[in-house]
Amino acid sequence: MTHMTNQAASAVAAADPEVWPILQAEEQRQHETLELIASENHVSRAVREVVGSVFTNKYAEGYPGRRYYGGCQNMDAIEELARSRARQLFHCDHVNVQPHSGSQANAAVYLAVLQPGDTILSLDLAHGGHLSHGLKVNMSGLLYHIVGYGVDAETEQIDFSVLRKLAREHKPKLIISGASAYPRTLDFETFSEIAAEVDAVHMADIAHIAGMVAVGLHPSPVPSADFVTSTTHKTLRGPRGGLIMCKADFAKKIDSRIFPGSQGGPLMHCVAGKAVAFGEALKPEFKIYQQRILDNARALADAMTAAGNRMVSGGTDTHLMLVDLRSNYPEVTGRMAEDWLGLANIVVNKNMIPFDKRKPMETSGLRIGTPALTTRGLDEDCMRTIAQLIDRVLRSGGEAATVEAVKREVMAMCDQYPLP
Ligand SMILES: *Cc1c(COP(=O)(O)O)cnc(C)c1O
């Protein structure tokens, strides 16, 4: 099978007979499943190569030109390249490419602008927010006072008149825009206006939509927000990691809150992977890729709707959708749907829908996204087929013969679309 690491050429195969089969199994799994988790993607061979390279050997605490270790000339070169490509990609004044993850990027912003006990106004987790925006057991929820805003019960979209009222009432120091499960365009300018009205800082977290923002297919918060944070491994299709963008006057402060404020040595193999991924994102093909993600998401949402499903907020403007399972399959929870589809090699995640009456481990929704399958080259016709396959599994109530039949079709489809 061409997608597998070559055993004869693999150092792992020769050195570690316990790790090797697990690596093989994961390559196999990724090849023969349809990856519809909205936050996942498949990086290029070039990104994988630098992430697995000698860059992993080096300590480089500090920043280019100001390191705490010798031998950093190539670290400086690669980090400078990553930074200049990110500035070109997002048109920002300053960028820090060292955050180990999206959550670390957010934590550094909190450390830069908040004192413990200060108020953050952020999207409720149950309405699509992220755990690093104020989950009680996350450092954000442990250290700061969290006030949540939700979506409107009717439109299932953010209602800015409610947000403005909450901002005036609670006087937050920080307002966070951005989400993990919100299918609609975010109006970052209005967030910035409201933040300015109450003297709050606006942090936009574009972890999910960074790829679309980079190519202009989603409005950018860079001109209006004080801080923009992101992951690099979702629609941006880079290595696992984070980044922070801000205006020049916050540059020193934010850099110091990453190192030494909250991290030690940067993961230079990931910084190198970011440089490669940003280079890829600057090419014209990347814009075509992002447009295909959106076309595929729309095709999938339309086909799911045609099969009788209700989409939260009525559809999608982005790479993801939330399916309200109650409309078509009232007895089926998100957990059951995730399990059954998983047995048919269709990988999705259960998700709370706004005003969900089921518990977070059960849920009434599924979150479905198209970035990973679009990377493999699947098109809108495939999406319509996938909608039918999903519907067959859920309608059957997870019946074994149906699941098995769907799995065979899925594996045949996967064979036509090799991994990068
Ligand atoms: C994925 C995500 C993050 C953080 O990701 P990590 O798993 O910490 O890299 C932060 N914010 C939002 C909105 C996200 O969706």
The ligand as an SDF file (V2000), in Angstrom:
LIG
                    3D

 15 15  0  0  0  0  0  0  0  0999 V2000
   -8.8700   24.1740   18.8540 C   0  0  0  0  0  0  0  0  0  0  0  0
   -9.0900   25.4550   19.5290 C   0  0  0  0  0  0  0  0  0  0  0  0
   -8.1550   26.0160   20.4120 C   0  0  0  0  0  0  0  0  0  0  0  0
   -6.9400   25.3530   20.9670 C   0  0  0  0  0  0  0  0  0  0  0  0
   -6.3680   24.3480   20.5580 O   0  0  0  0  0  0  0  0  0  0  0  0
   -5.2470   23.4170   21.1970 P   0  0  0  0  0  0  0  0  0  0  0  0
   -5.8890   22.0920   21.2350 O   0  0  0  0  0  0  0  0  0  0  0  0
   -4.8750   23.9440   22.5380 O   0  0  0  0  0  0  0  0  0  0  0  0
   -4.1310   23.5540   20.2110 O   0  0  0  0  0  0  0  0  0  0  0  0
   -8.3820   27.2770   20.9030 C   0  0  0  0  0  0  0  0  0  0  0  0
   -9.4650   27.9660   20.5490 N   0  0  0  0  0  0  0  0  0  0  0  0
  -10.3990   27.4620   19.7310 C   0  0  0  0  0  0  0  0  0  0  0  0
  -11.5700   28.3060   19.3890 C   0  0  0  0  0  0  0  0  0  0  0  0
  -10.2510   26.1890   19.2040 C   0  0  0  0  0  0  0  0  0  0  0  0
  -11.2060   25.6870   18.4170 O   0  0  0  0  0  0  0  0  0  0  0  0
  1  2  1  0
  2  3  1  0
  2 14  2  0
  3  4  1  0
  3 10  2  0
  4  5  1  0
  5  6  1  0
  6  7  2  0
  6  8  1  0
  6  9  1  0
 10 11  1  0
 11 12  2  0
 12 13  1  0
 12 14  1  0
 14 15  1  0
M  END
$$$$
